[in-house]
Amino acid sequence: MRVLKPYGTLIFKWNEEQIKLSEVLDALGYQPLFGDKRGKTHWLVFMKTED
């Protein structure tokens, strides 16, 4: 996640209307810390660790 400074957080909102969340997560290569699902909308929280 090159857009974040070390220990930065990213709140990600995604709607599965056309592309499944699993496909997006595979493309990102990172797993969220936690998330929530309401209908087809997903809220995910990511944190960048110090590499």
Backbone atoms as SQL, in Angstrom:
CREATE TABLE atoms (id INTEGER PRIMARY KEY, chain TEXT, resi INTEGER, resn TEXT, atom TEXT, x REAL, y REAL, z REAL);
INSERT INTO atoms VALUES
  (1, 'A', 1, 'MET', 'N', 0.835, -1.179, 0.000),
  (2, 'A', 1, 'MET', 'CA', 0.000, 0.000, 0.000),
  (3, 'A', 1, 'MET', 'C', 0.873, 1.233, 0.000),
  (4, 'A', 2, 'ARG', 'N', 1.333, 1.574, -1.111),
  (5, 'A', 2, 'ARG', 'CA', 2.286, 2.665, -1.207),
  (6, 'A', 2, 'ARG', 'C', 1.679, 4.031, -0.948),
  (7, 'A', 3, 'VAL', 'N', 0.369, 4.142, -0.888),
  (8, 'A', 3, 'VAL', 'CA', -0.260, 5.445, -0.651),
  (9, 'A', 3, 'VAL', 'C', -0.293, 5.815, 0.828),
  (10, 'A', 4, 'LEU', 'N', 0.061, 4.891, 1.706),
  (11, 'A', 4, 'LEU', 'CA', 0.005, 5.147, 3.142),
  (12, 'A', 4, 'LEU', 'C', 1.397, 5.245, 3.747),
  (13, 'A', 5, 'LYS', 'N', 1.516, 6.122, 4.741),
  (14, 'A', 5, 'LYS', 'CA', 2.725, 6.157, 5.548),
  (15, 'A', 5, 'LYS', 'C', 2.678, 4.963, 6.496),
  (16, 'A', 6, 'PRO', 'N', 3.822, 4.564, 7.067),
  (17, 'A', 6, 'PRO', 'CA', 3.795, 3.466, 8.031),
  (18, 'A', 6, 'PRO', 'C', 2.782, 3.722, 9.148),
  (19, 'A', 7, 'TYR', 'N', 2.005, 2.717, 9.455),
  (20, 'A', 7, 'TYR', 'CA', 0.944, 2.731, 10.456),
  (21, 'A', 7, 'TYR', 'C', -0.228, 3.640, 10.073),
  (22, 'A', 8, 'GLY', 'N', -0.305, 4.006, 8.813),
  (23, 'A', 8, 'GLY', 'CA', -1.462, 4.754, 8.330),
  (24, 'A', 8, 'GLY', 'C', -2.650, 3.823, 8.154),
  (25, 'A', 9, 'THR', 'N', -3.859, 4.375, 8.221),
  (26, 'A', 9, 'THR', 'CA', -5.063, 3.567, 8.053),
  (27, 'A', 9, 'THR', 'C', -5.821, 3.994, 6.808),
  (28, 'A', 10, 'LEU', 'N', -6.512, 3.046, 6.230),
  (29, 'A', 10, 'LEU', 'CA', -7.303, 3.281, 5.034),
  (30, 'A', 10, 'LEU', 'C', -8.682, 2.669, 5.259),
  (31, 'A', 11, 'ILE', 'N', -9.724, 3.496, 5.093),
  (32, 'A', 11, 'ILE', 'CA', -11.101, 3.019, 5.155),
  (33, 'A', 11, 'ILE', 'C', -11.554, 2.844, 3.708),
  (34, 'A', 12, 'PHE', 'N', -11.991, 1.649, 3.359),
  (35, 'A', 12, 'PHE', 'CA', -12.301, 1.297, 1.977),
  (36, 'A', 12, 'PHE', 'C', -13.757, 0.873, 1.889),
  (37, 'A', 13, 'LYS', 'N', -14.498, 1.503, 1.005),
  (38, 'A', 13, 'LYS', 'CA', -15.904, 1.160, 0.783),
  (39, 'A', 13, 'LYS', 'C', -16.029, 0.567, -0.617),
  (40, 'A', 14, 'TRP', 'N', -16.717, -0.572, -0.707),
  (41, 'A', 14, 'TRP', 'CA', -16.850, -1.247, -2.002),
  (42, 'A', 14, 'TRP', 'C', -18.257, -1.810, -2.143),
  (43, 'A', 15, 'ASN', 'N', -18.835, -1.678, -3.341),
  (44, 'A', 15, 'ASN', 'CA', -20.128, -2.256, -3.648),
  (45, 'A', 15, 'ASN', 'C', -19.931, -3.369, -4.666),
  (46, 'A', 16, 'GLU', 'N', -20.489, -4.541, -4.395),
  (47, 'A', 16, 'GLU', 'CA', -20.292, -5.724, -5.238),
  (48, 'A', 16, 'GLU', 'C', -21.232, -5.794, -6.436),
  (49, 'A', 17, 'GLU', 'N', -21.776, -4.706, -6.861),
  (50, 'A', 17, 'GLU', 'CA', -22.746, -4.733, -7.962),
  (51, 'A', 17, 'GLU', 'C', -22.156, -5.365, -9.227),
  (52, 'A', 18, 'GLN', 'N', -20.915, -5.009, -9.591),
  (53, 'A', 18, 'GLN', 'CA', -20.324, -5.532, -10.829),
  (54, 'A', 18, 'GLN', 'C', -19.099, -6.407, -10.592),
  (55, 'A', 19, 'ILE', 'N', -18.304, -6.094, -9.574),
  (56, 'A', 19, 'ILE', 'CA', -17.074, -6.846, -9.303),
  (57, 'A', 19, 'ILE', 'C', -17.126, -7.338, -7.856),
  (58, 'A', 20, 'LYS', 'N', -16.907, -8.625, -7.660),
  (59, 'A', 20, 'LYS', 'CA', -16.941, -9.223, -6.325),
  (60, 'A', 20, 'LYS', 'C', -15.783, -8.704, -5.461),
  (61, 'A', 21, 'LEU', 'N', -16.038, -8.580, -4.176),
  (62, 'A', 21, 'LEU', 'CA', -15.013, -8.120, -3.244),
  (63, 'A', 21, 'LEU', 'C', -13.808, -9.057, -3.240),
  (64, 'A', 22, 'SER', 'N', -14.037, -10.345, -3.348),
  (65, 'A', 22, 'SER', 'CA', -12.920, -11.302, -3.344),
  (66, 'A', 22, 'SER', 'C', -11.948, -11.036, -4.486),
  (67, 'A', 23, 'GLU', 'N', -12.447, -10.616, -5.636),
  (68, 'A', 23, 'GLU', 'CA', -11.578, -10.279, -6.774),
  (69, 'A', 23, 'GLU', 'C', -10.746, -9.039, -6.470),
  (70, 'A', 24, 'VAL', 'N', -11.350, -8.057, -5.811),
  (71, 'A', 24, 'VAL', 'CA', -10.629, -6.830, -5.446),
  (72, 'A', 24, 'VAL', 'C', -9.540, -7.136, -4.425),
  (73, 'A', 25, 'LEU', 'N', -9.866, -7.952, -3.417),
  (74, 'A', 25, 'LEU', 'CA', -8.871, -8.305, -2.399),
  (75, 'A', 25, 'LEU', 'C', -7.717, -9.105, -2.989),
  (76, 'A', 26, 'ASP', 'N', -8.006, -9.982, -3.934),
  (77, 'A', 26, 'ASP', 'CA', -6.938, -10.729, -4.618),
  (78, 'A', 26, 'ASP', 'C', -6.009, -9.777, -5.371),
  (79, 'A', 27, 'ALA', 'N', -6.576, -8.757, -6.009),
  (80, 'A', 27, 'ALA', 'CA', -5.775, -7.786, -6.755),
  (81, 'A', 27, 'ALA', 'C', -4.942, -6.910, -5.815),
  (82, 'A', 28, 'LEU', 'N', -5.494, -6.565, -4.648),
  (83, 'A', 28, 'LEU', 'CA', -4.765, -5.733, -3.685),
  (84, 'A', 28, 'LEU', 'C', -3.597, -6.488, -3.062),
  (85, 'A', 29, 'GLY', 'N', -3.829, -7.750, -2.734),
  (86, 'A', 29, 'GLY', 'CA', -2.784, -8.538, -2.089),
  (87, 'A', 29, 'GLY', 'C', -2.679, -8.313, -0.589),
  (88, 'A', 30, 'TYR', 'N', -3.629, -7.613, 0.002),
  (89, 'A', 30, 'TYR', 'CA', -3.656, -7.355, 1.443),
  (90, 'A', 30, 'TYR', 'C', -4.995, -7.791, 1.999),
  (91, 'A', 31, 'GLN', 'N', -4.998, -8.193, 3.250),
  (92, 'A', 31, 'GLN', 'CA', -6.232, -8.542, 3.938),
  (93, 'A', 31, 'GLN', 'C', -6.573, -7.422, 4.916),
  (94, 'A', 32, 'PRO', 'N', -7.853, -7.080, 5.052),
  (95, 'A', 32, 'PRO', 'CA', -8.236, -6.013, 5.969),
  (96, 'A', 32, 'PRO', 'C', -8.120, -6.446, 7.437),
  (97, 'A', 33, 'LEU', 'N', -7.985, -5.452, 8.320),
  (98, 'A', 33, 'LEU', 'CA', -7.998, -5.729, 9.754),
  (99, 'A', 33, 'LEU', 'C', -9.380, -6.206, 10.176),
  (100, 'A', 34, 'PHE', 'N', -10.401, -5.514, 9.691),
  (101, 'A', 34, 'PHE', 'CA', -11.787, -5.890, 9.958),
  (102, 'A', 34, 'PHE', 'C', -12.672, -5.197, 8.943),
  (103, 'A', 35, 'GLY', 'N', -13.935, -5.563, 8.920),
  (104, 'A', 35, 'GLY', 'CA', -14.867, -4.971, 7.976),
  (105, 'A', 35, 'GLY', 'C', -16.301, -5.252, 8.362),
  (106, 'A', 36, 'ASP', 'N', -17.206, -4.707, 7.572),
  (107, 'A', 36, 'ASP', 'CA', -18.631, -4.866, 7.809),
  (108, 'A', 36, 'ASP', 'C', -19.320, -4.947, 6.452),
  (109, 'A', 37, 'LYS', 'N', -20.438, -5.649, 6.408),
  (110, 'A', 37, 'LYS', 'CA', -21.190, -5.797, 5.173),
  (111, 'A', 37, 'LYS', 'C', -22.638, -5.422, 5.422),
  (112, 'A', 38, 'ARG', 'N', -23.175, -4.566, 4.551),
  (113, 'A', 38, 'ARG', 'CA', -24.589, -4.187, 4.577),
  (114, 'A', 38, 'ARG', 'C', -25.116, -4.351, 3.156),
  (115, 'A', 39, 'GLY', 'N', -25.886, -5.396, 2.931),
  (116, 'A', 39, 'GLY', 'CA', -26.361, -5.669, 1.573),
  (117, 'A', 39, 'GLY', 'C', -25.180, -6.047, 0.695),
  (118, 'A', 40, 'LYS', 'N', -24.986, -5.301, -0.388),
  (119, 'A', 40, 'LYS', 'CA', -23.846, -5.538, -1.284),
  (120, 'A', 40, 'LYS', 'C', -22.687, -4.581, -1.027),
  (121, 'A', 41, 'THR', 'N', -22.810, -3.721, -0.007),
  (122, 'A', 41, 'THR', 'CA', -21.772, -2.747, 0.303),
  (123, 'A', 41, 'THR', 'C', -20.898, -3.252, 1.447),
  (124, 'A', 42, 'HIS', 'N', -19.593, -3.182, 1.250),
  (125, 'A', 42, 'HIS', 'CA', -18.609, -3.621, 2.238),
  (126, 'A', 42, 'HIS', 'C', -17.793, -2.420, 2.696),
  (127, 'A', 43, 'TRP', 'N', -17.520, -2.351, 3.989),
  (128, 'A', 43, 'TRP', 'CA', -16.616, -1.374, 4.579),
  (129, 'A', 43, 'TRP', 'C', -15.440, -2.154, 5.146),
  (130, 'A', 44, 'LEU', 'N', -14.217, -1.793, 4.743),
  (131, 'A', 44, 'LEU', 'CA', -13.028, -2.500, 5.190),
  (132, 'A', 44, 'LEU', 'C', -12.006, -1.508, 5.750),
  (133, 'A', 45, 'VAL', 'N', -11.240, -1.940, 6.741),
  (134, 'A', 45, 'VAL', 'CA', -10.210, -1.106, 7.336),
  (135, 'A', 45, 'VAL', 'C', -8.862, -1.811, 7.149),
  (136, 'A', 46, 'PHE', 'N', -7.927, -1.089, 6.559),
  (137, 'A', 46, 'PHE', 'CA', -6.563, -1.585, 6.332),
  (138, 'A', 46, 'PHE', 'C', -5.600, -0.722, 7.133),
  (139, 'A', 47, 'MET', 'N', -4.479, -1.317, 7.560),
  (140, 'A', 47, 'MET', 'CA', -3.416, -0.566, 8.216),
  (141, 'A', 47, 'MET', 'C', -2.099, -1.020, 7.630),
  (142, 'A', 48, 'LYS', 'N', -1.282, -0.038, 7.283),
  (143, 'A', 48, 'LYS', 'CA', 0.028, -0.359, 6.736),
  (144, 'A', 48, 'LYS', 'C', 1.014, -0.542, 7.887),
  (145, 'A', 49, 'THR', 'N', 1.703, -1.654, 7.887),
  (146, 'A', 49, 'THR', 'CA', 2.751, -1.884, 8.890),
  (147, 'A', 49, 'THR', 'C', 4.063, -1.367, 8.355),
  (148, 'A', 50, 'GLU', 'N', 5.005, -1.203, 9.237),
  (149, 'A', 50, 'GLU', 'CA', 6.317, -0.734, 8.826),
  (150, 'A', 50, 'GLU', 'C', 7.049, -1.876, 8.120),
  (151, 'A', 51, 'ASP', 'N', 7.445, -1.662, 6.879),
  (152, 'A', 51, 'ASP', 'CA', 8.114, -2.717, 6.100),
  (153, 'A', 51, 'ASP', 'C', 9.619, -2.592, 6.166);
